[in-house]
Amino acid sequence: MRSARYTITMFDPALLGQVAAADGPVALTGARAVSADANRLLGSAVAHVRDHVLTDPDVDAHPMLVPDAARYLASATLRALPHSASDGEAGGGRDATSRTVRAAVAYIEENADRDITLADIAASVPVTPRAVQYACARHLDSTPLAYLRRVRLALAHADLQAAEPGTATVTSVAMRWGFAHPGRFAAAYRSAYGRAPSSTPRA
């Protein structure tokens, strides 16, 4: 080997437990990806954060962007590498009630402009993160963080509609609401509103 390039990727290990909605720490139990597809997913996640999120000159102006990117990396890591998190339902089903969902939804809608995590949503109820996940799956057919993304997408849509031409770009609005990947933002926006974000009528 004459030359090599390495990307060292580090994030707080506590994020693994947050993303997995575990009641305790989650540890990686192996360094080999569970499949070739999983390995490619992790590599593309690392490359996107390295080449697009961290190099953006306006990254500091969007406080949700880097924490969301770190959770994205943690999620890709959990999908790619073997870990200790259990898929069992112990401790969550009992609190998966409609009251739990109402409290979680209210917290999400009131705090969508902040960097909030699954743990924050659960603590606001208060129940375990697993219980919030079960409750949202049962009553909303969604995960808490997917619902949070839906709320933020609606707020981005409102911003685009209210912006005067030339005063805000699609990318800046997407980043303001924690969407680090412009292509994924555009796809989610098109799916929700039937048009590209760039073609949204402005004020």
Salt bridges, closest charged atoms under 4 A:
ASP37 OD1 - ARG40 NH2 2.19
ASP51 OD1 - ARG50 NE 2.69
ASP68 OD1 - ARG71 NH2 2.50
ASP68 OD2 - ARG152 NH1 3.25
ASP115 OD1 - ARG71 NH2 2.55
ASP159 OD2 - ARG176 NH1 2.78
